[in-house]
Amino acid sequence: MVADWLLVAAAQYNEQSLEGRDGYPAHVLMPVETLAQILDWTFQSLPDEILVGMDVNPEMPHRREVEDAYCGVDFESGLFSGQGFVLGEPHLVNRGDSYSVHHVPEEWMDGLFSKDRGVRGGRFSHWLHTHPNAPAIPSGADAEAAQWTEGSDMILGVRYSPEGILPWFDDIEGERRELSP
């Protein structure tokens, strides 16, 4: 069950996305239950980062009315694998500090997910990793890993308290989108 605060926050986030749709060439739809699971893993793993692998659910294409509403003036189809489909079940792949949580060689992980996903189970098309107490700005390693991702490579910056040794930075470049009610 998804907490009420997250349902409210997700609705507000989606509303902001709709208002800003002309600023995005594409969009990714993630079920709120998936986000709730990722947030749960995130908070259980603090202060470490986590790496989550996902594929699209081939049985859940974007609903036509949602697709039409969220496609802005600069929309481009075919930008990444699985575009036009809702993300499927998340899989917790790795946990560690910022130096050890990056993508690990797929062949190292295939056996971990083979029971549920087959012999090449560690090969995900979409990735998400967290930045605890840091904005969702890609590092050099993040940007390089994204070049090898078939789908999208996402970062979730998570602010928590007490901050510990890494304080939250307010003056950053780029756009910061908050997920809070």
C-alpha positions as CSV (number, residue, x, y, z in Angstrom):
1,M,0.0,0.0,0.0
2,V,1.3,3.4,-0.9
3,A,1.4,6.1,1.8
4,D,-1.0,9.0,1.4
5,W,1.8,11.6,1.4
6,L,3.4,9.9,-1.6
7,L,0.2,9.8,-3.5
8,V,-0.2,13.5,-3.0
9,A,3.4,14.3,-3.8
10,A,3.3,12.1,-6.9
11,A,0.1,13.9,-8.1
12,Q,1.8,17.3,-7.6
13,Y,5.0,16.1,-9.4
14,N,2.9,14.9,-12.4
15,E,1.0,18.2,-12.5
16,Q,4.4,20.0,-12.6
17,S,5.5,17.6,-15.4
18,L,2.4,18.4,-17.4
19,E,2.9,22.1,-17.0
20,G,6.6,21.8,-18.1
21,R,6.1,19.2,-20.8
22,D,7.5,21.5,-23.5
23,G,10.9,21.4,-21.7
24,Y,11.2,17.6,-22.1
25,P,11.9,15.6,-25.3
26,A,10.5,12.4,-23.7
27,H,8.9,11.1,-20.6
28,V,9.1,7.9,-18.5
29,L,6.1,6.6,-16.6
30,M,6.8,4.8,-13.3
31,P,4.0,3.3,-11.2
32,V,3.7,5.0,-7.8
33,E,4.0,1.5,-6.2
34,T,7.4,1.2,-7.9
35,L,8.5,4.5,-6.5
36,A,7.3,3.6,-3.1
37,Q,9.5,0.4,-3.2
38,I,12.5,2.3,-4.4
39,L,12.1,4.9,-1.6
40,D,11.7,2.1,1.0
41,W,15.0,0.6,-0.2
42,T,16.6,4.0,-0.2
43,F,15.7,4.8,3.4
44,Q,16.7,1.3,4.6
45,S,20.1,1.7,2.9
46,L,21.1,5.2,4.1
47,P,23.7,6.6,4.0
48,D,24.6,4.4,1.1
49,E,23.5,4.8,-2.5
50,I,21.4,2.0,-4.2
51,L,21.3,0.9,-7.8
52,V,17.9,-0.3,-9.1
53,G,17.4,-2.1,-12.5
54,M,14.1,-2.1,-14.3
55,D,12.6,-3.1,-17.7
56,V,9.4,-1.8,-19.2
57,N,6.3,-3.8,-18.8
58,P,5.5,-4.9,-22.4
59,E,1.8,-5.4,-21.5
60,M,1.5,-1.8,-20.3
61,P,1.8,0.8,-23.1
62,H,1.2,4.4,-22.1
63,R,-2.5,5.2,-22.3
64,R,-3.2,7.3,-25.4
65,E,-4.7,10.2,-23.4
66,V,-1.7,10.3,-21.1
67,E,0.8,10.1,-24.0
68,D,-1.0,12.9,-25.8
69,A,-1.2,15.1,-22.8
70,Y,2.5,14.8,-21.8
71,C,4.1,15.1,-25.2
72,G,5.4,18.6,-25.5
73,V,6.5,20.6,-28.6
74,D,10.0,19.1,-28.5
75,F,8.9,15.5,-28.1
76,E,10.9,12.8,-29.9
77,S,10.0,9.2,-30.3
78,G,12.6,6.5,-30.4
79,L,15.0,8.1,-28.0
80,F,15.5,5.1,-25.8
81,S,14.5,1.4,-25.5
82,G,11.0,0.9,-24.2
83,Q,9.8,4.4,-24.8
84,G,6.0,4.4,-24.7
85,F,5.7,1.7,-22.1
86,V,5.3,1.9,-18.3
87,L,8.3,0.8,-16.2
88,G,8.0,-2.7,-14.7
89,E,9.1,-4.3,-11.5
90,P,12.2,-2.7,-9.8
91,H,15.1,-4.9,-8.8
92,L,17.6,-3.9,-6.1
93,V,21.0,-4.6,-7.8
94,N,23.7,-2.9,-5.7
95,R,24.2,-0.9,-2.5
96,G,27.3,1.1,-1.5
97,D,29.1,4.4,-1.5
98,S,29.3,6.6,-4.6
99,Y,32.4,4.8,-5.8
100,S,31.1,1.2,-5.6
101,V,27.4,1.5,-6.5
102,H,27.8,2.2,-10.2
103,H,26.8,-0.4,-12.8
104,V,28.5,-3.7,-12.3
105,P,29.3,-6.0,-15.2
106,E,26.1,-7.6,-16.3
107,E,27.6,-11.1,-16.4
108,W,28.3,-10.8,-12.7
109,M,24.6,-10.3,-12.0
110,D,23.0,-12.7,-14.4
111,G,23.0,-15.6,-11.9
112,L,21.4,-13.3,-9.2
113,F,18.2,-12.8,-11.2
114,S,18.1,-16.0,-13.3
115,K,15.3,-17.6,-11.3
116,D,12.9,-14.8,-12.0
117,R,14.3,-13.3,-15.2
118,G,16.1,-16.1,-17.1
119,V,19.8,-16.7,-17.8
120,R,20.5,-13.0,-18.8
121,G,18.6,-11.7,-15.8
122,G,21.0,-9.0,-14.9
123,R,20.5,-7.1,-18.1
124,F,18.1,-4.2,-17.4
125,S,17.1,-1.5,-19.9
126,H,16.5,1.2,-17.3
127,W,18.6,2.1,-14.3
128,L,18.0,4.4,-11.3
129,H,20.5,5.2,-8.5
130,T,20.2,7.4,-5.5
131,H,22.2,10.3,-4.3
132,P,21.7,10.5,-0.6
133,N,21.8,14.2,0.6
134,A,22.9,15.2,-2.8
135,P,21.1,16.6,-5.9
136,A,20.3,14.4,-8.8
137,I,23.2,15.8,-10.9
138,P,25.2,13.2,-12.8
139,S,28.8,12.8,-12.0
140,G,31.3,12.0,-14.7
141,A,30.9,8.3,-14.0
142,D,27.1,8.7,-14.1
143,A,27.2,10.4,-17.5
144,E,29.5,7.7,-18.9
145,A,27.3,4.8,-17.6
146,A,24.2,6.5,-19.2
147,Q,25.9,6.2,-22.6
148,W,25.8,2.4,-22.3
149,T,22.2,2.2,-21.1
150,E,19.6,1.1,-23.7
151,G,16.7,2.8,-21.8
152,S,17.0,5.7,-19.4
153,D,19.5,6.2,-16.6
154,M,17.8,8.1,-13.7
155,I,19.1,9.7,-10.5
156,L,17.0,10.2,-7.4
157,G,18.5,12.8,-5.0
158,V,17.2,12.2,-1.5
159,R,17.4,14.7,1.3
160,Y,17.4,13.3,4.8
161,S,18.0,14.5,8.4
162,P,20.3,14.5,10.3
163,E,22.6,15.2,7.4
164,G,25.7,13.5,8.7
165,I,29.0,14.4,7.0
166,L,27.4,15.4,3.6
167,P,25.3,18.5,3.9
168,W,22.6,19.4,1.4
169,F,23.6,21.9,-1.2
170,D,21.0,24.5,-2.2
171,D,23.1,26.5,-4.8
172,I,23.4,24.0,-7.7
173,E,23.1,24.2,-11.5
174,G,20.2,22.7,-13.3
175,E,16.6,22.1,-12.3
176,R,15.7,20.6,-9.0
177,R,12.2,18.9,-8.9
178,E,10.9,18.1,-5.4
179,L,8.7,15.2,-4.5
180,S,7.1,16.4,-1.4
181,P,3.5,17.2,-0.5
